[in-house]
């Protein structure tokens, strides 16, 4: 997909999600004497809204330009899933509070107490995954921008490399944690599927809602893993890429370009352009292992 289309699409869905969350936060805030769990939801929503604004602004002012295109595409889907979860919760909230005006009616308070806990827990799960995803993208964007700016000089500073490695460690741990959650949710889903035949017709709707909730969690966790894996790969690439161009060795020159004395060879991406030598000039380029005798090579007579 065209990068500009991905960016504009992500900004658009982020804007729509911000609108949905703003309305939902205002509706919760307008309920006086609302239960504590509702107030906690409002707090989580405010965090998500702030991150969405950072994402949108970062895409517009190029702070997130170094984020891979596939991450932006997956991020767009994750934001849409978050918006959808908020829309569904808002519909339930309006149903629960239909008797209330500026102050929560006792009948609605009882209804919220009875039925909202599960729905709030479901929304919080989705919000936490969204917070993790957006936080990872924003953090990676900042580190990638610094690293790419540093490499303009031809060499990555040690401080920048340390930041990338620290980020990689967090991304790797995040992938492991996500895999564990995926296994747990998958087991819940499998158990729920086995119990479908024993459900009465009256319980069928509740079963379907629980099944859909678990499916949504699996989708969101999959998006989280995909984004972290791509960010990890981008970080590894930044640390192992080398670019060389317009280098010449004259008749008495000895050319050495690349990585030397490494055994076994590391994973490295190298880009060589316009590397030249005269007939009697000589050189080594690429990744040269420690078993190569460089002095012996350069001491040979040219035939």
SESE-476079 format. One line per field, with one value per atom (N, C-alpha, C): atom name; residue number from 0; x, y, z. Coordinates in steps of 0.001 Angstrom, whole numbers. Layout:
<sites>
atom	c(CA  ...)
nr	c(NUM  ...)
X	c(X  ...)
Y	c(Y  ...)
Z	c(Z  ...)
</sites>
This chain:
<sites>
atom	c(N  CA  C  N  CA  C  N  CA  C  N  CA  C  N  CA  C  N  CA  C  N  CA  C  N  CA  C  N  CA  C  N  CA  C  N  CA  C  N  CA  C  N  CA  C  N  CA  C  N  CA  C  N  CA  C  N  CA  C  N  CA  C  N  CA  C  N  CA  C  N  CA  C  N  CA  C  N  CA  C  N  CA  C  N  CA  C  N  CA  C  N  CA  C  N  CA  C  N  CA  C  N  CA  C  N  CA  C  N  CA  C  N  CA  C  N  CA  C  N  CA  C  N  CA  C  N  CA  C  N  CA  C  N  CA  C  N  CA  C  N  CA  C  N  CA  C  N  CA  C  N  CA  C  N  CA  C  N  CA  C  N  CA  C  N  CA  C  N  CA  C  N  CA  C  N  CA  C  N  CA  C  N  CA  C  N  CA  C  N  CA  C  N  CA  C  N  CA  C  N  CA  C  N  CA  C  N  CA  C  N  CA  C  N  CA  C  N  CA  C  N  CA  C  N  CA  C  N  CA  C  N  CA  C  N  CA  C  N  CA  C  N  CA  C  N  CA  C  N  CA  C  N  CA  C  N  CA  C  N  CA  C  N  CA  C  N  CA  C  N  CA  C  N  CA  C  N  CA  C  N  CA  C  N  CA  C  N  CA  C  N  CA  C  N  CA  C  N  CA  C  N  CA  C  N  CA  C  N  CA  C  N  CA  C  N  CA  C  N  CA  C  N  CA  C  N  CA  C  N  CA  C  N  CA  C  N  CA  C  N  CA  C  N  CA  C  N  CA  C  N  CA  C  N  CA  C  N  CA  C  N  CA  C  N  CA  C  N  CA  C  N  CA  C  N  CA  C  N  CA  C  N  CA  C  N  CA  C  N  CA  C  N  CA  C  N  CA  C  N  CA  C  N  CA  C  N  CA  C  N  CA  C  N  CA  C  N  CA  C  N  CA  C  N  CA  C  N  CA  C  N  CA  C  N  CA  C  N  CA  C  N  CA  C  N  CA  C  N  CA  C  N  CA  C  N  CA  C  N  CA  C  N  CA  C  N  CA  C  N  CA  C  N  CA  C  N  CA  C  N  CA  C  N  CA  C  N  CA  C  N  CA  C  N  CA  C  N  CA  C  N  CA  C  N  CA  C  N  CA  C  N  CA  C  N  CA  C  N  CA  C  N  CA  C  N  CA  C  N  CA  C  N  CA  C  N  CA  C  N  CA  C  N  CA  C  N  CA  C  N  CA  C  N  CA  C  N  CA  C  N  CA  C  N  CA  C  N  CA  C  N  CA  C  N  CA  C  N  CA  C  N  CA  C  N  CA  C  N  CA  C  N  CA  C  N  CA  C  N  CA  C  N  CA  C  N  CA  C  N  CA  C  N  CA  C  N  CA  C  N  CA  C  N  CA  C  N  CA  C  N  CA  C  N  CA  C  N  CA  C  N  CA  C  N  CA  C  N  CA  C  N  CA  C  N  CA  C  N  CA  C  N  CA  C  N  CA  C  N  CA  C  N  CA  C  N  CA  C  N  CA  C  N  CA  C  N  CA  C  N  CA  C  N  CA  C  N  CA  C  N  CA  C  N  CA  C  N  CA  C  N  CA  C  N  CA  C  N  CA  C  N  CA  C  N  CA  C  N  CA  C  N  CA  C  N  CA  C  N  CA  C  N  CA  C  N  CA  C  N  CA  C  N  CA  C  N  CA  C  N  CA  C  N  CA  C  N  CA  C  N  CA  C  N  CA  C  N  CA  C  N  CA  C  N  CA  C  N  CA  C  N  CA  C  N  CA  C  N  CA  C  N  CA  C  N  CA  C  N  CA  C  N  CA  C  N  CA  C  N  CA  C  N  CA  C  N  CA  C  N  CA  C  N  CA  C  N  CA  C  N  CA  C  N  CA  C  N  CA  C  N  CA  C  N  CA  C  N  CA  C  N  CA  C  N  CA  C  N  CA  C  N  CA  C  N  CA  C  N  CA  C  N  CA  C  N  CA  C  N  CA  C  N  CA  C  N  CA  C  N  CA  C  N  CA  C  N  CA  C  N  CA  C  N  CA  C  N  CA  C  N  CA  C  N  CA  C  N  CA  C  N  CA  C  N  CA  C  N  CA  C  N  CA  C  N  CA  C  N  CA  C  N  CA  C  N  CA  C  N  CA  C  N  CA  C  N  CA  C  N  CA  C  N  CA  C  N  CA  C  N  CA  C  N  CA  C  N  CA  C  N  CA  C  N  CA  C  N  CA  C  N  CA  C  N  CA  C  N  CA  C  N  CA  C  N  CA  C  N  CA  C  N  CA  C  N  CA  C  N  CA  C  N  CA  C  N  CA  C  N  CA  C  N  CA  C  N  CA  C  N  CA  C  N  CA  C  N  CA  C)
nr	c(0  0  0  1  1  1  2  2  2  3  3  3  4  4  4  5  5  5  6  6  6  7  7  7  8  8  8  9  9  9  10  10  10  11  11  11  12  12  12  13  13  13  14  14  14  15  15  15  16  16  16  17  17  17  18  18  18  19  19  19  20  20  20  21  21  21  22  22  22  23  23  23  24  24  24  25  25  25  26  26  26  27  27  27  28  28  28  29  29  29  30  30  30  31  31  31  32  32  32  33  33  33  34  34  34  35  35  35  36  36  36  37  37  37  38  38  38  39  39  39  40  40  40  41  41  41  42  42  42  43  43  43  44  44  44  45  45  45  46  46  46  47  47  47  48  48  48  49  49  49  50  50  50  51  51  51  52  52  52  53  53  53  54  54  54  55  55  55  56  56  56  57  57  57  58  58  58  59  59  59  60  60  60  61  61  61  62  62  62  63  63  63  64  64  64  65  65  65  66  66  66  67  67  67  68  68  68  69  69  69  70  70  70  71  71  71  72  72  72  73  73  73  74  74  74  75  75  75  76  76  76  77  77  77  78  78  78  79  79  79  80  80  80  81  81  81  82  82  82  83  83  83  84  84  84  85  85  85  86  86  86  87  87  87  88  88  88  89  89  89  90  90  90  91  91  91  92  92  92  93  93  93  94  94  94  95  95  95  96  96  96  97  97  97  98  98  98  99  99  99  100  100  100  101  101  101  102  102  102  103  103  103  104  104  104  105  105  105  106  106  106  107  107  107  108  108  108  109  109  109  110  110  110  111  111  111  112  112  112  113  113  113  114  114  114  115  115  115  116  116  116  117  117  117  118  118  118  119  119  119  120  120  120  121  121  121  122  122  122  123  123  123  124  124  124  125  125  125  126  126  126  127  127  127  128  128  128  129  129  129  130  130  130  131  131  131  132  132  132  133  133  133  134  134  134  135  135  135  136  136  136  137  137  137  138  138  138  139  139  139  140  140  140  141  141  141  142  142  142  143  143  143  144  144  144  145  145  145  146  146  146  147  147  147  148  148  148  149  149  149  150  150  150  151  151  151  152  152  152  153  153  153  154  154  154  155  155  155  156  156  156  157  157  157  158  158  158  159  159  159  160  160  160  161  161  161  162  162  162  163  163  163  164  164  164  165  165  165  166  166  166  167  167  167  168  168  168  169  169  169  170  170  170  171  171  171  172  172  172  173  173  173  174  174  174  175  175  175  176  176  176  177  177  177  178  178  178  179  179  179  180  180  180  181  181  181  182  182  182  183  183  183  184  184  184  185  185  185  186  186  186  187  187  187  188  188  188  189  189  189  190  190  190  191  191  191  192  192  192  193  193  193  194  194  194  195  195  195  196  196  196  197  197  197  198  198  198  199  199  199  200  200  200  201  201  201  202  202  202  203  203  203  204  204  204  205  205  205  206  206  206  207  207  207  208  208  208  209  209  209  210  210  210  211  211  211  212  212  212  213  213  213  214  214  214  215  215  215  216  216  216  217  217  217  218  218  218  219  219  219  220  220  220  221  221  221  222  222  222  223  223  223  224  224  224  225  225  225  226  226  226  227  227  227  228  228  228  229  229  229  230  230  230  231  231  231  232  232  232  233  233  233  234  234  234  235  235  235  236  236  236  237  237  237  238  238  238  239  239  239  240  240  240  241  241  241  242  242  242  243  243  243  244  244  244  245  245  245  246  246  246  247  247  247  248  248  248  249  249  249  250  250  250  251  251  251  252  252  252  253  253  253  254  254  254  255  255  255  256  256  256  257  257  257  258  258  258  259  259  259  260  260  260  261  261  261  262  262  262  263  263  263  264  264  264  265  265  265  266  266  266  267  267  267  268  268  268  269  269  269  270  270  270  271  271  271  272  272  272  273  273  273  274  274  274  275  275  275  276  276  276  277  277  277  278  278  278  279  279  279  280  280  280  281  281  281  282  282  282  283  283  283  284  284  284  285  285  285  286  286  286  287  287  287  288  288  288  289  289  289  290  290  290  291  291  291  292  292  292  293  293  293  294  294  294  295  295  295  296  296  296  297  297  297  298  298  298  299  299  299  300  300  300  301  301  301  302  302  302)
X	c(840  0  873  393  1134  1354  2611  2908  2060  1821  1009  -433  -938  -2301  -2397  -1343  -1325  -1305  -471  -370  -1694  -2278  -3543  -4664  -4653  -5676  -5542  -4311  -4076  -4460  -4111  -4497  -6013  -6672  -8133  -8811  -8376  -9004  -8658  -7452  -7080  -8000  -8279  -9183  -10581  -11069  -12394  -12424  -11336  -11262  -11224  -10504  -10454  -11851  -12606  -13984  -14831  -14758  -15542  -15182  -13882  -13425  -13817  -13698  -14070  -15536  -16392  -17828  -18065  -17400  -17593  -17110  -15953  -15429  -16400  -16943  -17892  -19165  -19638  -20860  -20623  -19459  -19152  -18989  -18329  -18108  -19412  -20398  -21682  -22515  -22143  -22902  -22385  -23147  -22750  -23039  -22203  -22316  -22098  -21325  -21038  -20147  -20276  -19441  -17947  -17108  -15668  -15106  -15661  -15120  -15341  -16424  -16658  -15607  -15241  -14219  -12864  -12578  -11315  -11290  -12435  -12530  -12258  -12826  -12629  -11142  -10441  -9017  -8231  -8550  -7874  -8163  -9383  -9761  -8967  -8739  -7975  -6536  -5958  -4600  -4566  -5549  -5615  -5783  -6646  -6874  -5578  -4819  -3556  -2569  -2482  -1586  -2023  -3329  -3843  -3466  -3534  -3152  -1656  -849  589  873  157  319  -46  -1208  -1688  -723  -272  643  1997  2454  3742  3761  2627  2525  2474  1891  1769  3072  3820  5052  6312  6128  7225  8046  7612  8357  8324  7280  7146  7428  8139  8423  9313  10112  11024  10347  9067  8339  8015  8292  8029  6571  6361  5021  4083  4607  3749  3277  4105  3694  2549  2652  1595  275  359  -854  -1505  -681  -1220  -1731  -1033  -1465  -2843  -3068  -4375  -5486  -5225  -6213  -6429  -5332  -5431  -6254  -6059  -6817  -8296  -8561  -9961  -10611  -9878  -10414  -10718  -9834  -10033  -11279  -11430  -12613  -13890  -13858  -15029  -15415  -14413  -14687  -15330  -14865  -15442  -16865  -17127  -18493  -19451  -19011  -19862  -20122  -19097  -19270  -20214  -20085  -20956  -22428  -22680  -24055  -24610  -23760  -24198  -24424  -23535  -23662  -24971  -25338  -26587  -27789  -27682  -28772  -28865  -27689  -27671  -28192  -27971  -28274  -29490  -30399  -31529  -32483  -32461  -33340  -32682  -31377  -30639  -30603  -30587  -30360  -28972  -28884  -27579  -27040  -27939  -27535  -27992  -27142  -27470  -28657  -29695  -30887  -30537  -31245  -30922  -31096  -32102  -32313  -31127  -30609  -29451  -28202  -28076  -26922  -26912  -28084  -28183  -27838  -28315  -28052  -26556  -25955  -24516  -23735  -24141  -23452  -23545  -24694  -24915  -24248  -24327  -23952  -22694  -22229  -21150  -19755  -19584  -18237  -17546  -18274  -17689  -17379  -18317  -18110  -16952  -16836  -15730  -14401  -14398  -13176  -12760  -13751  -13461  -12878  -13487  -12992  -11593  -11377  -10049  -8976  -9315  -8357  -7966  -8966  -8700  -7903  -8241  -7535  -6070  -5824  -4453  -3591  -4171  -3425  -3148  -4141  -3962  -2883  -2875  -1858  -467  -344  940  1418  498  857  1309  493  821  2058  2222  3420  4681  4593  5741  6089  5072  5303  5903  5348  5856  7296  7572  8919  9919  9519  10411  10666  9626  9787  10834  10834  11810  13230  13414  14751  15229  14319  14705  15145  14443  14792  16192  16494  17821  18896  18641  19639  19905  18863  19054  19774  19482  20190  21670  21953  23340  24127  23454  24150  24464  23917  24257  25768  26370  27814  28630  27935  28625  28860  28631  28869  27833  27292  26273  26938  26597  27173  26815  27688  27463  26183  25910  24699  23437  23440  22282  22136  23268  23223  22687  23060  22560  21048  20561  19117  18368  18914  18294  18283  19387  19471  18529  18405  17470  16031  15721  14389  14125  15128  14990  14661  15322  15076  13622  13107  11705  10746  11057  10209  10197  11374  11473  10663  10768  9999  8506  8143  6743  6193  7010  6585  6350  7260  7103  5835  5607  4404  3139  3183  2025  1752  2813  2640  1989  2377  1782  299  -46  -1454  -2252  -1646  -2328  -2652  -1687  -1939  -3088  -3103  -4168  -5539  -5610  -6886  -7335  -6395  -6728  -7306  -6756  -7296  -8701  -8919  -10267  -11246  -10805  -11663  -11990  -10992  -11208  -12177  -12013  -12920  -14345  -14449  -15774  -16432  -15650  -16183  -16740  -16040  -16509  -17829  -18062  -19283  -20472  -20292  -21374  -22606  -22388  -23518  -24392  -23793  -24552  -25303  -25205  -25857  -27342  -28146  -29561  -29733  -30901  -31162  -31064  -31459  -31415  -29976  -29080  -27671  -26887  -27536  -26804  -26220  -26983  -26509  -25294  -25352  -24216  -22988  -23217  -22104  -21476  -22306  -21810  -21000  -21478  -20755  -19388  -19338  -18066  -17121  -17661  -16855  -16262  -17085  -16621  -15575  -15761  -14794  -13420  -13382  -12106  -11483  -12325  -11813  -11192  -11844  -11325  -9990  -9888  -8627  -7501  -7796  -6784  -6324  -7288  -6948  -6037  -6404  -5607  -4214  -4129  -2826  -1967  -2606  -1876  -1313  -2090  -1609  -446  -550  525  1818  1714  2900  3510  2651  3116  3882  3350  3998  5337  5374  6633  7691  7274  8222  8816  7993  8470  9400  9052  9913  11258  11235  12478  13369  12754  13504  14104  13338  13835  15053  14993  16104  17352  17186  18335  18947  18098  18586  19393  18900  19599  20997  21141  22439  23399  22879  23742  23867  23342  23420  24666  25329  26485  26316  26645  26566  27902  28445  29710  29550  30089  29997  31159  31474  32475  33835  34339  35650  36580  37797  38735  40103  40729  42088  43012  44060  44986  46050  47114  48094  48821  48954  49671  48708  47417  46426  46081  45683  45185  43809  42803  41421  40820  40258  39557  38218  37138  35807  34876  34290  33327  33611  33442  33664  34782  35772  36940  37210  37809  38209  37054  35921  34744  34569  34437  34277  33521  32305  31631  31067  30725  30246  28926  28773  27506  26478  25212  24188  24339  24580  24836  24297  23778  23295  24303  24876  25894  25486  25744  25400  26667  27242  28462  28128  28567  28318  29558  29908  31016  32314  32698  33971  34931  36023  36911  38365  39190  40633  41349  42561  43368  43900  44592  45052  45934  46792  47706  47199  46087  45484  44761  44560  43884  43086  42133  41322  40458  39873  38925  37647  36540  35257  34325  33404  32411  32621  32343  32552  33689  34824  36023  36266  36271  36425  37814  37927  39193  40247  39838  40805  41594  41191  41859  43096  44214  45463  45525  45120  45045  46436  47422  48780  49343  49085  49585  48934  47642  46924  47528  47780  48276  49767  50461  51898  52135  51118  51295  51659  52442  52778  51648  51378  50343  50945  50298  50788  50579)
Y	c(-1199  0  1245  2286  3544  4112  4471  4986  6181  7094  8277  7896  6876  6398  5786  5029  4417  5493  6518  7596  8342  8723  9476  8632  7328  6437  6289  6180  6042  7318  8471  9749  9877  9440  9523  8671  7409  6522  6948  7527  8044  9210  10070  11191  10720  9690  9145  8506  7815  7186  8243  9328  10423  10993  11162  11677  10747  9453  8461  8485  8501  8472  9758  10897  12177  12168  11680  11609  10657  9504  8515  9048  9703  10292  11339  12171  13211  12592  11520  10866  10235  9632  9057  10168  11250  12374  13031  12983  13631  12845  11581  10752  10997  11702  11943  10701  10504  9318  8024  8105  6902  5958  4652  3684  3904  3437  3626  2975  1815  1150  1987  2779  3681  4796  5282  6339  5826  4560  3978  3853  3493  3417  4782  5807  7178  7543  7145  7432  6711  5443  4676  5280  5697  6301  7584  8344  9595  9303  8219  7832  7457  6661  6248  7461  8390  9595  10392  10530  11265  10588  9260  8522  8644  8616  8773  10135  11158  12502  12542  11875  11814  11077  9971  9208  10067  10704  11528  12669  13360  14481  13999  12865  12324  11922  11439  11090  12339  13406  14639  15426  15439  16242  15394  14160  13269  12712  12896  12301  10777  10238  8785  8319  9144  8784  7558  7283  6140  4824  4885  3665  2917  1613  851  932  846  976  -127  -1358  -2451  -2232  -1567  -1245  -235  758  1762  1124  161  -529  -1322  -2046  -2825  -1903  -788  197  731  966  1455  473  -827  -1855  -1897  -1748  -1790  -607  570  1751  1567  982  732  -233  -1275  -2235  -1544  -631  122  997  1680  2529  1702  533  -339  -792  -1133  -1557  -414  811  1976  2243  2074  2257  1259  14  -1025  -753  -319  -21  1162  2161  3335  2942  2040  1577  889  98  -572  443  1419  2432  3201  3535  4260  3402  2102  1202  1086  1043  913  2167  3320  4587  5290  4538  5177  5908  5585  6285  7522  7682  8724  10036  11112  12438  12874  13995  14475  13643  12893  12076  10644  9684  8306  7813  7350  6797  5487  5190  3998  2722  2742  1563  1354  2465  2362  1977  2502  2136  622  58  -1383  -2157  -1645  -2303  -2273  -1115  -991  -1930  -1983  -2857  -4315  -4722  -6118  -6522  -5625  -6029  -5373  -4316  -3569  -4139  -4878  -5308  -6079  -7029  -7831  -6965  -6076  -5214  -4248  -3726  -2809  -3553  -4780  -5595  -5862  -6143  -6389  -5142  -3988  -2746  -2425  -2625  -2356  -3234  -4485  -5379  -4816  -4356  -3785  -2492  -1661  -391  -614  -1595  -1877  -2337  -3177  -3623  -2434  -1569  -377  539  713  1547  955  -368  -1043  -842  -1032  -925  492  1474  2858  3350  2940  3315  2755  1502  884  1613  1985  2673  4055  4803  6155  6103  5175  5041  4634  3679  3224  4338  5115  6214  7211  7511  8462  7909  6627  6020  5876  5469  5307  6635  7705  9025  9437  9203  9542  8708  7417  6527  6853  7175  7493  8824  9773  11055  10861  9991  9737  9048  8195  7441  8282  9493  10368  10645  10612  10858  9622  8514  7293  6308  6708  5798  6044  4952  5077  5260  6335  6550  5412  5142  4051  4281  5530  5836  5461  5762  5422  3914  3225  1763  1151  1723  1233  1428  2560  2813  1794  1500  495  -872  -1243  -2554  -2648  -1534  -1504  -1659  -981  -1087  -2508  -3120  -4494  -5445  -5244  -6093  -5990  -4753  -4547  -5147  -4982  -5545  -7070  -7660  -9110  -9636  -8936  -9342  -9179  -8106  -7882  -8983  -9471  -10564  -11831  -12110  -13297  -13205  -12031  -11838  -11982  -11444  -11537  -12978  -13733  -15150  -15924  -15587  -16256  -15925  -14666  -14262  -14902  -15021  -15665  -17115  -17818  -19219  -19313  -18404  -18435  -18157  -17133  -16794  -17919  -18529  -19636  -20814  -21098  -22185  -21853  -20588  -20169  -20333  -19956  -20033  -21480  -22333  -23757  -24361  -24005  -24504  -24013  -22744  -22176  -22853  -23158  -23818  -25197  -25920  -27266  -27217  -26097  -26004  -25458  -25180  -24543  -25434  -26755  -27659  -27789  -27545  -27713  -26452  -25404  -24135  -24169  -23571  -23414  -22237  -22153  -21053  -19704  -19678  -18424  -17971  -18942  -18614  -18367  -18603  -18554  -17166  -16115  -14761  -14412  -14789  -14531  -15302  -16539  -17351  -16690  -16195  -15549  -14297  -13531  -12325  -12670  -13714  -14134  -14652  -15404  -15940  -14807  -13809  -12675  -11872  -11741  -11008  -11657  -12991  -13702  -13617  -13675  -13535  -12157  -11133  -9769  -9625  -10264  -10213  -10876  -12021  -12712  -11843  -11169  -10291  -9161  -8523  -7399  -7859  -9023  -9548  -9896  -10416  -10708  -9445  -8374  -7088  -6564  -6726  -6286  -7043  -8345  -9151  -8785  -8606  -8271  -6950  -5962  -4647  -4742  -5424  -5551  -6293  -7347  -8118  -7258  -6450  -5584  -4495  -3916  -2889  -3481  -4707  -5387  -5584  -6035  -6234  -4942  -3872  -2568  -2143  -2375  -2012  -2810  -4124  -4952  -4453  -4080  -3596  -2312  -1407  -134  -343  -1365  -1601  -2381  -2991  -3856  -3411  -2253  -1795  -941  -1133  -335  125  1381  1923  2573  2187  2743  3147  4304  4738  5676  5693  6620  6483  5258  4997  4438  4966  4559  4238  3209  2843  3057  3860  4108  3017  3237  2182  1728  2623  2241  2043  2168  2131  727  628  -616  -320  -950  -621  -1686  -1240  -2147  -1488  -2101  -1523  -2609  -2380  -3342  -3715  -4997  -5515  -6546  -6415  -7280  -7947  -9119  -9820  -10420  -10641  -11196  -12648  -13521  -14944  -15602  -16148  -16244  -14886  -14780  -13517  -13110  -11837  -11371  -11183  -11063  -10699  -9208  -8878  -7479  -7182  -5967  -5513  -4486  -4766  -3876  -3400  -2132  -1518  -843  -1406  -862  -249  983  1645  2422  2205  2928  2760  1504  1182  775  1510  1252  1153  520  406  348  876  755  -670  -964  -2334  -2854  -2006  -2474  -2182  -1485  -1260  -2511  -2650  -3842  -3503  -4352  -4078  -5252  -5128  -6110  -5371  -5921  -5332  -6439  -6057  -7014  -7350  -8619  -9125  -10132  -9802  -10631  -11310  -12623  -13385  -13295  -13663  -13583  -14538  -15548  -16518  -15964  -14817  -14246  -13466  -13738  -13027  -11781  -10650  -9408  -8962  -9069  -8644  -9460  -10750  -11613  -11243  -10921  -10545  -9298  -8284  -7023  -7083  -8090  -8198  -8955  -9564  -10290  -9347  -9866  -9100  -9200  -8070  -8063  -8618  -9631  -10249  -9286)
Z	c(0  0  0  -667  -740  663  1001  2350  2755  1814  2138  2456  1759  2029  3419  3778  5114  6188  5990  6976  7113  5960  6011  6593  6260  6817  8324  8805  10249  10986  10401  11013  11070  9985  9934  10988  11119  12098  13518  13698  15020  15399  14432  14694  15057  14349  14642  16029  16392  17717  18817  18575  19559  19783  18713  18826  19674  19375  20120  21600  21893  23281  24008  23339  23959  24376  23481  23793  24956  24931  25998  27340  27356  28599  29139  28261  28689  29265  28651  29143  30515  30707  32020  33052  32681  33597  34013  33120  33405  34397  34648  35588  36997  37777  39165  40004  41020  41877  41101  40023  39238  40038  39825  40551  40262  41164  41030  39765  39384  38203  36942  36936  35809  35784  36936  37014  36544  36843  36393  34875  34301  32841  32225  32821  32312  32322  33366  33463  32363  32127  31074  29698  29486  28210  27955  29000  28859  28441  28975  28579  27097  26669  25265  24354  24771  23964  23793  24869  24808  23853  23908  23021  21561  21334  19973  19401  20229  19768  19443  20253  19986  18671  18453  17216  16013  16083  14975  14676  15732  15540  15032  15538  15115  13650  13151  11736  10859  11392  10611  10557  11656  11664  11436  10989  10585  11743  12995  14100  14035  13398  13274  11843  11088  9693  9580  10607  10558  10946  11350  11675  10378  10305  9073  8633  7339  6785  7265  7419  7869  9303  10120  11487  11468  10602  10499  10054  9135  8667  9799  10564  11688  12788  13002  13996  13647  12365  11914  12300  12096  12461  13969  14729  16191  16720  16128  16551  16224  15056  14687  15676  16078  17055  18376  18784  20021  19919  18798  18582  18621  17974  17937  19340  20164  21544  22338  22112  22803  22344  21056  20526  21158  21266  21849  23331  24031  25448  25639  24789  24890  24685  23747  23509  24758  25410  26641  27755  27852  28891  28753  27543  27313  27708  27501  27885  29406  30070  31529  32224  31651  32327  31741  31158  30473  31416  32722  33668  34265  34039  34751  33993  34773  34212  34623  35347  35788  36957  37601  38742  38498  38816  38490  39310  38611  39227  39932  41041  41819  40992  40066  39229  38287  37751  36869  37648  38881  39700  39952  40230  40457  39184  38041  36769  36436  36650  36389  37295  38566  39506  39115  38556  38211  36895  35915  34561  34002  34633  33991  34247  35338  35710  34590  33997  32918  31701  31348  30177  30396  31616  31931  31880  32379  32332  30886  30031  28620  27967  28239  27651  28159  29450  30016  29368  29086  28416  27054  26321  25005  25124  26104  26284  26675  27539  27962  26788  25926  24742  23828  23663  22820  23385  24698  25345  25115  25248  25026  23588  22640  21227  20891  21252  20894  21625  22876  23627  22983  22502  21838  20543  19778  18500  18722  19671  19948  20453  21372  21908  20841  19999  18932  17927  17617  16666  17122  18420  18962  18851  19203  19157  17712  16814  15406  14798  15135  14595  15042  16318  16846  16164  15998  15421  13960  13213  11807  11632  12510  12455  12771  13737  14118  13027  12259  11224  9993  9929  8808  8789  9979  10068  9702  9438  9020  10139  11374  12494  13583  14139  15175  16535  17266  18602  19556  20495  21457  22260  22610  23391  22625  21328  20493  20365  20175  20081  21378  22512  23797  23912  23387  23422  22564  21408  20538  21205  21828  22475  23680  24410  25535  25037  23936  23360  22863  22247  21761  22909  24033  25198  25655  25665  26063  25044  23760  22713  22792  23025  23130  24306  25450  26625  26357  25648  25301  24416  23484  22609  23429  24362  25214  26063  26653  27478  26639  25428  24537  24148  23856  23509  24649  25878  27035  27149  26926  26988  25862  24694  23567  23915  24535  24920  25917  26896  27912  27301  26441  25814  24881  24183  23275  24046  25226  26049  26528  26914  27313  26161  24980  23795  23453  23581  23306  24298  25576  26610  26376  25988  25722  24522  23515  22317  22654  23537  23913  24675  25365  26178  25394  24126  23360  23238  23155  22964  24203  25362  26611  27015  26215  26559  26191  27085  26773  25827  25233  24305  25003  26280  27041  27282  27386  27639  26350  25219  23948  23670  23956  23676  24534  25801  26694  26214  25742  25232  24005  23110  21899  22228  23216  23620  24204  25028  25619  24542  23588  22502  21662  21355  20561  21318  22628  23453  23374  23492  23436  22040  21026  19660  19452  19981  19859  20592  21752  22496  21713  21091  20291  19114  18484  17365  17824  18941  19457  19881  20520  20932  19719  18686  17459  16823  16854  16327  17157  18463  19355  19047  18871  18583  17230  16242  14894  14885  15603  15658  16383  17514  18258  17443  16754  15956  14841  14196  13118  13654  14794  15401  15805  16315  16687  15453  14359  13131  12594  12685  12241  13075  14376  15253  14907  14666  14298  12989  12067  10772  10936  11756  11949  12518  13352  13975  13084  12032  11230  9775  9437  8057  7857  6723  6342  4894  4646  3294  2938  1775  1313  -153  -517  -1910  -2243  -3566  -4093  -3392  -3338  -2739  -3819  -3900  -4953  -4354  -4885  -4488  -5682  -5515  -6631  -6674  -7473  -7708  -6449  -5481  -4259  -3079  -3365  -2286  -1833  -594  -20  574  2  333  1245  2362  3285  3655  3222  3453  3964  5127  5655  7095  7412  8767  8696  9588  9529  10878  10821  12039  12787  12110  12774  12352  13334  13036  14192  13993  12700  12251  10989  10450  11084  11428  11979  10871  11260  10283  10004  8760  8442  7048  6878  5579  5064  3891  3339  1946  1695  416  -120  -1197  -1792  -3154  -3349  -4630  -5068  -6340  -6950  -6155  -5904  -5269  -6393  -6588  -7728  -7281  -8155  -7908  -9252  -9286  -10498  -10612  -11728  -11968  -10844  -10333  -9285  -7877  -7810  -6487  -6033  -4791  -4292  -3035  -2720  -1544  -1137  1  532  888  500  884  1352  2228  2719  4172  4522  5885  5813  6412  6323  7660  7654  8885  9487  10748  11458  10934  10131  9605  8417  7888  6715  7167  6524  6821  5939  6492  5729  5284  6171  5825  4666  4698  3623  2293  2348  1124  499  1302  757  393  879  564  -732  -1287  -2537  -3684  -4574  -5753  -6762  -7410  -8448  -9733  -10284  -11545  -12711)
</sites>
